[in-house]
Amino acid sequence: MVRDAVDKKKSFVIYGMREKKNPNKFTREREEREMAKNVIKRVQDSTQEFDQEVEQVISLGRYSEGSKRLIKVKMGSQVVLEEIMARKGKLADDVDHKKIWMNKDMNLEEREKEKVLRSEAKEKDEKRTEIEKNFYWRVLDMRLKKWYLKKKEEVVEDAINQE
């Protein structure tokens, strides 16, 4: 039980990676490990080598050719995981990895809490006034945060100019 909690703090899940056609389990596992390392290389800085910290790569669910399957990646330390999570936004800018998402490994209770927060953020986004369209709500570290589309100073200047 304690080991599970420690493992979860050092693990993350990759969503949206497509299964390649490979019926051989061992070859497939090696390819999945390489794909996970490739995703990690995309988010790290050129001086870092987080892909060397990968301890374990596990595909969740059954193999089905061409489908998308979750991949759980266990890292060597929690610090490395936090660094990767801080830079996961880089995947959105990468053409090859645009549809791939990363998130911390969470238990059922944490996933439910995040789901509630996401729906709450969606509600708040829909109720925004015209001035408030400069930001949107998003879930970050299990909390709702304002995420500005422009820098805060520009938003204040625009509001002053409109008055």
Rosetta constraint file for C-alpha pairs under 8 A:
AtomPair CA 1 CA 5 HARMONIC 6.60 0.50
AtomPair CA 2 CA 6 HARMONIC 6.37 0.50
AtomPair CA 3 CA 7 HARMONIC 5.97 0.50
AtomPair CA 4 CA 8 HARMONIC 6.10 0.50
AtomPair CA 5 CA 9 HARMONIC 6.49 0.50
AtomPair CA 6 CA 10 HARMONIC 6.67 0.50
AtomPair CA 7 CA 11 HARMONIC 6.09 0.50
AtomPair CA 7 CA 74 HARMONIC 7.11 0.50
AtomPair CA 8 CA 12 HARMONIC 7.52 0.50
AtomPair CA 8 CA 104 HARMONIC 7.77 0.50
AtomPair CA 8 CA 105 HARMONIC 5.52 0.50
AtomPair CA 8 CA 106 HARMONIC 6.78 0.50
AtomPair CA 9 CA 78 HARMONIC 6.10 0.50
AtomPair CA 9 CA 104 HARMONIC 7.78 0.50
AtomPair CA 9 CA 105 HARMONIC 7.35 0.50
AtomPair CA 10 CA 74 HARMONIC 5.78 0.50
AtomPair CA 10 CA 75 HARMONIC 5.44 0.50
AtomPair CA 10 CA 76 HARMONIC 6.98 0.50
AtomPair CA 10 CA 77 HARMONIC 5.82 0.50
AtomPair CA 10 CA 78 HARMONIC 4.70 0.50
AtomPair CA 10 CA 81 HARMONIC 6.01 0.50
AtomPair CA 11 CA 72 HARMONIC 6.84 0.50
AtomPair CA 11 CA 73 HARMONIC 5.49 0.50
AtomPair CA 11 CA 74 HARMONIC 4.24 0.50
AtomPair CA 11 CA 75 HARMONIC 5.96 0.50
AtomPair CA 11 CA 81 HARMONIC 7.02 0.50
AtomPair CA 11 CA 104 HARMONIC 6.36 0.50
AtomPair CA 11 CA 105 HARMONIC 5.51 0.50
AtomPair CA 12 CA 72 HARMONIC 5.81 0.50
AtomPair CA 12 CA 73 HARMONIC 5.45 0.50
AtomPair CA 12 CA 74 HARMONIC 6.65 0.50
AtomPair CA 12 CA 81 HARMONIC 7.53 0.50
AtomPair CA 12 CA 102 HARMONIC 6.85 0.50
AtomPair CA 12 CA 103 HARMONIC 5.60 0.50
AtomPair CA 12 CA 104 HARMONIC 4.17 0.50
AtomPair CA 12 CA 105 HARMONIC 4.52 0.50
AtomPair CA 13 CA 70 HARMONIC 6.53 0.50
AtomPair CA 13 CA 71 HARMONIC 5.55 0.50
AtomPair CA 13 CA 72 HARMONIC 4.43 0.50
AtomPair CA 13 CA 73 HARMONIC 6.13 0.50
AtomPair CA 13 CA 102 HARMONIC 5.68 0.50
AtomPair CA 13 CA 103 HARMONIC 5.44 0.50
AtomPair CA 13 CA 104 HARMONIC 6.07 0.50
AtomPair CA 13 CA 105 HARMONIC 5.69 0.50
AtomPair CA 14 CA 36 HARMONIC 7.84 0.50
AtomPair CA 14 CA 70 HARMONIC 5.76 0.50
AtomPair CA 14 CA 71 HARMONIC 5.13 0.50
AtomPair CA 14 CA 72 HARMONIC 6.40 0.50
AtomPair CA 14 CA 73 HARMONIC 7.64 0.50
AtomPair CA 14 CA 100 HARMONIC 6.95 0.50
AtomPair CA 14 CA 101 HARMONIC 5.74 0.50
AtomPair CA 14 CA 102 HARMONIC 4.58 0.50
AtomPair CA 14 CA 103 HARMONIC 6.74 0.50
AtomPair CA 15 CA 68 HARMONIC 7.61 0.50
AtomPair CA 15 CA 69 HARMONIC 6.87 0.50
AtomPair CA 15 CA 70 HARMONIC 5.10 0.50
AtomPair CA 15 CA 71 HARMONIC 6.84 0.50
AtomPair CA 15 CA 100 HARMONIC 5.66 0.50
AtomPair CA 15 CA 101 HARMONIC 5.01 0.50
AtomPair CA 15 CA 102 HARMONIC 6.13 0.50
AtomPair CA 16 CA 68 HARMONIC 5.42 0.50
AtomPair CA 16 CA 69 HARMONIC 6.65 0.50
AtomPair CA 16 CA 70 HARMONIC 7.00 0.50
AtomPair CA 16 CA 99 HARMONIC 6.16 0.50
AtomPair CA 16 CA 100 HARMONIC 4.76 0.50
AtomPair CA 16 CA 101 HARMONIC 6.48 0.50
AtomPair CA 17 CA 68 HARMONIC 5.42 0.50
AtomPair CA 17 CA 69 HARMONIC 6.31 0.50
AtomPair CA 17 CA 70 HARMONIC 7.27 0.50
AtomPair CA 17 CA 71 HARMONIC 7.98 0.50
AtomPair CA 17 CA 100 HARMONIC 6.16 0.50
AtomPair CA 18 CA 66 HARMONIC 5.96 0.50
AtomPair CA 18 CA 67 HARMONIC 5.66 0.50
AtomPair CA 18 CA 68 HARMONIC 4.45 0.50
AtomPair CA 18 CA 69 HARMONIC 6.68 0.50
AtomPair CA 19 CA 63 HARMONIC 7.70 0.50
AtomPair CA 19 CA 64 HARMONIC 7.14 0.50
AtomPair CA 19 CA 65 HARMONIC 5.69 0.50
AtomPair CA 19 CA 66 HARMONIC 4.96 0.50
AtomPair CA 19 CA 67 HARMONIC 5.55 0.50
AtomPair CA 19 CA 68 HARMONIC 5.92 0.50
AtomPair CA 19 CA 69 HARMONIC 6.84 0.50
AtomPair CA 20 CA 28 HARMONIC 7.96 0.50
AtomPair CA 20 CA 65 HARMONIC 6.23 0.50
AtomPair CA 20 CA 66 HARMONIC 6.00 0.50
AtomPair CA 21 CA 65 HARMONIC 5.43 0.50
AtomPair CA 21 CA 66 HARMONIC 6.81 0.50
AtomPair CA 22 CA 27 HARMONIC 7.32 0.50
AtomPair CA 22 CA 28 HARMONIC 5.97 0.50
AtomPair CA 22 CA 65 HARMONIC 7.56 0.50
AtomPair CA 23 CA 28 HARMONIC 7.34 0.50
AtomPair CA 24 CA 28 HARMONIC 6.08 0.50
AtomPair CA 25 CA 29 HARMONIC 6.11 0.50
AtomPair CA 26 CA 30 HARMONIC 6.32 0.50
AtomPair CA 27 CA 31 HARMONIC 6.22 0.50
AtomPair CA 28 CA 32 HARMONIC 6.10 0.50
AtomPair CA 29 CA 33 HARMONIC 6.21 0.50
AtomPair CA 29 CA 57 HARMONIC 7.93 0.50
AtomPair CA 29 CA 58 HARMONIC 7.96 0.50
AtomPair CA 30 CA 34 HARMONIC 6.35 0.50
AtomPair CA 31 CA 35 HARMONIC 6.10 0.50
AtomPair CA 32 CA 36 HARMONIC 6.09 0.50
AtomPair CA 32 CA 57 HARMONIC 7.35 0.50
AtomPair CA 32 CA 59 HARMONIC 7.78 0.50
AtomPair CA 32 CA 71 HARMONIC 7.98 0.50
AtomPair CA 33 CA 37 HARMONIC 6.20 0.50
AtomPair CA 33 CA 57 HARMONIC 5.77 0.50
AtomPair CA 34 CA 38 HARMONIC 6.06 0.50
AtomPair CA 35 CA 39 HARMONIC 6.32 0.50
AtomPair CA 36 CA 40 HARMONIC 6.32 0.50
AtomPair CA 36 CA 57 HARMONIC 7.59 0.50
AtomPair CA 36 CA 71 HARMONIC 7.86 0.50
AtomPair CA 36 CA 73 HARMONIC 7.45 0.50
AtomPair CA 37 CA 41 HARMONIC 6.13 0.50
AtomPair CA 37 CA 51 HARMONIC 5.06 0.50
AtomPair CA 37 CA 54 HARMONIC 7.52 0.50
AtomPair CA 38 CA 42 HARMONIC 6.44 0.50
AtomPair CA 38 CA 51 HARMONIC 7.65 0.50
AtomPair CA 39 CA 43 HARMONIC 6.89 0.50
AtomPair CA 39 CA 91 HARMONIC 7.97 0.50
AtomPair CA 39 CA 97 HARMONIC 7.58 0.50
AtomPair CA 40 CA 44 HARMONIC 6.35 0.50
AtomPair CA 40 CA 50 HARMONIC 6.80 0.50
AtomPair CA 40 CA 51 HARMONIC 5.82 0.50
AtomPair CA 40 CA 84 HARMONIC 7.25 0.50
AtomPair CA 41 CA 45 HARMONIC 7.96 0.50
AtomPair CA 41 CA 49 HARMONIC 7.61 0.50
AtomPair CA 41 CA 50 HARMONIC 7.21 0.50
AtomPair CA 41 CA 51 HARMONIC 6.17 0.50
AtomPair CA 42 CA 90 HARMONIC 7.24 0.50
AtomPair CA 42 CA 91 HARMONIC 6.88 0.50
AtomPair CA 43 CA 84 HARMONIC 6.55 0.50
AtomPair CA 43 CA 87 HARMONIC 5.58 0.50
AtomPair CA 43 CA 88 HARMONIC 5.85 0.50
AtomPair CA 43 CA 89 HARMONIC 7.82 0.50
AtomPair CA 43 CA 90 HARMONIC 5.67 0.50
AtomPair CA 43 CA 91 HARMONIC 6.68 0.50
AtomPair CA 44 CA 48 HARMONIC 6.07 0.50
AtomPair CA 44 CA 49 HARMONIC 7.24 0.50
AtomPair CA 44 CA 50 HARMONIC 6.77 0.50
AtomPair CA 44 CA 84 HARMONIC 6.80 0.50
AtomPair CA 44 CA 87 HARMONIC 7.09 0.50
AtomPair CA 49 CA 53 HARMONIC 7.52 0.50
AtomPair CA 50 CA 54 HARMONIC 7.33 0.50
AtomPair CA 50 CA 80 HARMONIC 6.66 0.50
AtomPair CA 50 CA 84 HARMONIC 7.94 0.50
AtomPair CA 53 CA 75 HARMONIC 5.58 0.50
AtomPair CA 53 CA 76 HARMONIC 5.10 0.50
AtomPair CA 53 CA 77 HARMONIC 7.67 0.50
AtomPair CA 53 CA 80 HARMONIC 7.69 0.50
AtomPair CA 54 CA 73 HARMONIC 7.02 0.50
AtomPair CA 54 CA 74 HARMONIC 6.15 0.50
AtomPair CA 54 CA 75 HARMONIC 4.61 0.50
AtomPair CA 54 CA 76 HARMONIC 6.14 0.50
AtomPair CA 55 CA 73 HARMONIC 7.61 0.50
AtomPair CA 55 CA 74 HARMONIC 5.51 0.50
AtomPair CA 55 CA 75 HARMONIC 5.26 0.50
AtomPair CA 55 CA 76 HARMONIC 5.82 0.50
AtomPair CA 56 CA 73 HARMONIC 5.82 0.50
AtomPair CA 56 CA 74 HARMONIC 5.04 0.50
AtomPair CA 56 CA 75 HARMONIC 7.08 0.50
AtomPair CA 57 CA 71 HARMONIC 6.82 0.50
AtomPair CA 57 CA 72 HARMONIC 5.76 0.50
AtomPair CA 57 CA 73 HARMONIC 4.64 0.50
AtomPair CA 57 CA 74 HARMONIC 6.43 0.50
AtomPair CA 58 CA 71 HARMONIC 5.67 0.50
AtomPair CA 58 CA 72 HARMONIC 5.08 0.50
AtomPair CA 58 CA 73 HARMONIC 6.49 0.50
AtomPair CA 59 CA 69 HARMONIC 6.88 0.50
AtomPair CA 59 CA 70 HARMONIC 6.00 0.50
AtomPair CA 59 CA 71 HARMONIC 4.45 0.50
AtomPair CA 59 CA 72 HARMONIC 6.20 0.50
AtomPair CA 60 CA 69 HARMONIC 6.57 0.50
AtomPair CA 60 CA 70 HARMONIC 5.34 0.50
AtomPair CA 60 CA 71 HARMONIC 5.88 0.50
AtomPair CA 60 CA 72 HARMONIC 7.00 0.50
AtomPair CA 61 CA 69 HARMONIC 6.77 0.50
AtomPair CA 61 CA 70 HARMONIC 7.35 0.50
AtomPair CA 63 CA 69 HARMONIC 7.90 0.50
AtomPair CA 72 CA 105 HARMONIC 7.60 0.50
AtomPair CA 75 CA 80 HARMONIC 7.11 0.50
AtomPair CA 75 CA 81 HARMONIC 6.53 0.50
AtomPair CA 76 CA 80 HARMONIC 7.38 0.50
AtomPair CA 77 CA 81 HARMONIC 6.66 0.50
AtomPair CA 78 CA 82 HARMONIC 6.24 0.50
AtomPair CA 79 CA 83 HARMONIC 6.33 0.50
AtomPair CA 80 CA 84 HARMONIC 6.27 0.50
AtomPair CA 81 CA 85 HARMONIC 6.15 0.50
AtomPair CA 82 CA 86 HARMONIC 6.09 0.50
AtomPair CA 83 CA 87 HARMONIC 6.50 0.50
AtomPair CA 84 CA 88 HARMONIC 6.02 0.50
AtomPair CA 85 CA 102 HARMONIC 7.59 0.50
AtomPair CA 85 CA 103 HARMONIC 7.25 0.50
AtomPair CA 85 CA 104 HARMONIC 7.57 0.50
AtomPair CA 88 CA 101 HARMONIC 7.88 0.50
AtomPair CA 88 CA 102 HARMONIC 6.69 0.50
AtomPair CA 89 CA 93 HARMONIC 7.51 0.50
AtomPair CA 90 CA 94 HARMONIC 6.70 0.50
AtomPair CA 91 CA 97 HARMONIC 5.58 0.50
AtomPair CA 91 CA 98 HARMONIC 5.76 0.50
AtomPair CA 91 CA 100 HARMONIC 7.08 0.50
AtomPair CA 91 CA 101 HARMONIC 7.56 0.50
AtomPair CA 92 CA 97 HARMONIC 6.92 0.50
AtomPair CA 92 CA 98 HARMONIC 4.72 0.50
AtomPair CA 92 CA 99 HARMONIC 7.48 0.50
AtomPair CA 92 CA 100 HARMONIC 8.00 0.50
AtomPair CA 93 CA 98 HARMONIC 6.64 0.50
AtomPair CA 94 CA 98 HARMONIC 5.65 0.50
AtomPair CA 106 CA 110 HARMONIC 5.69 0.50
AtomPair CA 106 CA 111 HARMONIC 6.10 0.50
AtomPair CA 107 CA 111 HARMONIC 6.28 0.50
AtomPair CA 108 CA 112 HARMONIC 6.19 0.50
AtomPair CA 109 CA 113 HARMONIC 6.29 0.50
AtomPair CA 110 CA 114 HARMONIC 6.17 0.50
AtomPair CA 111 CA 115 HARMONIC 6.09 0.50
AtomPair CA 112 CA 116 HARMONIC 6.35 0.50
AtomPair CA 113 CA 117 HARMONIC 6.31 0.50
AtomPair CA 113 CA 142 HARMONIC 7.65 0.50
AtomPair CA 114 CA 118 HARMONIC 6.07 0.50
AtomPair CA 114 CA 139 HARMONIC 7.36 0.50
AtomPair CA 114 CA 142 HARMONIC 6.20 0.50
AtomPair CA 115 CA 119 HARMONIC 6.33 0.50
AtomPair CA 116 CA 120 HARMONIC 6.16 0.50
AtomPair CA 117 CA 121 HARMONIC 6.09 0.50
AtomPair CA 117 CA 139 HARMONIC 6.49 0.50
AtomPair CA 117 CA 142 HARMONIC 7.59 0.50
AtomPair CA 117 CA 143 HARMONIC 7.30 0.50
AtomPair CA 117 CA 144 HARMONIC 6.74 0.50
AtomPair CA 118 CA 122 HARMONIC 6.17 0.50
AtomPair CA 118 CA 138 HARMONIC 6.99 0.50
AtomPair CA 118 CA 139 HARMONIC 6.19 0.50
AtomPair CA 119 CA 123 HARMONIC 6.25 0.50
AtomPair CA 120 CA 124 HARMONIC 6.30 0.50
AtomPair CA 121 CA 125 HARMONIC 6.12 0.50
AtomPair CA 121 CA 137 HARMONIC 5.13 0.50
AtomPair CA 121 CA 138 HARMONIC 5.87 0.50
AtomPair CA 121 CA 139 HARMONIC 7.22 0.50
AtomPair CA 121 CA 144 HARMONIC 6.80 0.50
AtomPair CA 122 CA 126 HARMONIC 6.34 0.50
AtomPair CA 122 CA 137 HARMONIC 7.26 0.50
AtomPair CA 123 CA 127 HARMONIC 6.48 0.50
AtomPair CA 124 CA 128 HARMONIC 6.49 0.50
AtomPair CA 124 CA 137 HARMONIC 6.89 0.50
AtomPair CA 125 CA 136 HARMONIC 5.79 0.50
AtomPair CA 125 CA 137 HARMONIC 6.14 0.50
AtomPair CA 128 CA 132 HARMONIC 5.42 0.50
AtomPair CA 128 CA 133 HARMONIC 6.25 0.50
AtomPair CA 129 CA 133 HARMONIC 6.41 0.50
AtomPair CA 131 CA 159 HARMONIC 7.03 0.50
AtomPair CA 132 CA 136 HARMONIC 7.92 0.50
AtomPair CA 134 CA 148 HARMONIC 6.01 0.50
AtomPair CA 134 CA 149 HARMONIC 5.49 0.50
AtomPair CA 134 CA 150 HARMONIC 6.60 0.50
AtomPair CA 134 CA 155 HARMONIC 6.69 0.50
AtomPair CA 135 CA 146 HARMONIC 6.34 0.50
AtomPair CA 135 CA 147 HARMONIC 5.31 0.50
AtomPair CA 135 CA 148 HARMONIC 4.06 0.50
AtomPair CA 135 CA 149 HARMONIC 5.27 0.50
AtomPair CA 135 CA 150 HARMONIC 7.63 0.50
AtomPair CA 136 CA 146 HARMONIC 5.80 0.50
AtomPair CA 136 CA 147 HARMONIC 5.26 0.50
AtomPair CA 136 CA 148 HARMONIC 6.47 0.50
AtomPair CA 136 CA 149 HARMONIC 7.57 0.50
AtomPair CA 137 CA 144 HARMONIC 6.49 0.50
AtomPair CA 137 CA 145 HARMONIC 5.65 0.50
AtomPair CA 137 CA 146 HARMONIC 4.78 0.50
AtomPair CA 137 CA 147 HARMONIC 5.83 0.50
AtomPair CA 138 CA 144 HARMONIC 5.65 0.50
AtomPair CA 138 CA 145 HARMONIC 5.47 0.50
AtomPair CA 138 CA 146 HARMONIC 6.53 0.50
AtomPair CA 138 CA 147 HARMONIC 6.59 0.50
AtomPair CA 139 CA 143 HARMONIC 5.45 0.50
AtomPair CA 139 CA 144 HARMONIC 4.69 0.50
AtomPair CA 139 CA 145 HARMONIC 6.16 0.50
AtomPair CA 140 CA 144 HARMONIC 6.32 0.50
AtomPair CA 140 CA 145 HARMONIC 6.52 0.50
AtomPair CA 148 CA 152 HARMONIC 6.88 0.50
AtomPair CA 150 CA 154 HARMONIC 6.37 0.50
AtomPair CA 150 CA 155 HARMONIC 6.51 0.50
AtomPair CA 151 CA 155 HARMONIC 6.51 0.50
AtomPair CA 152 CA 156 HARMONIC 6.35 0.50
AtomPair CA 153 CA 157 HARMONIC 6.20 0.50
AtomPair CA 154 CA 158 HARMONIC 6.09 0.50
AtomPair CA 155 CA 159 HARMONIC 6.24 0.50
AtomPair CA 156 CA 160 HARMONIC 6.22 0.50
AtomPair CA 157 CA 161 HARMONIC 6.10 0.50
AtomPair CA 158 CA 162 HARMONIC 6.17 0.50
AtomPair CA 159 CA 163 HARMONIC 6.57 0.50
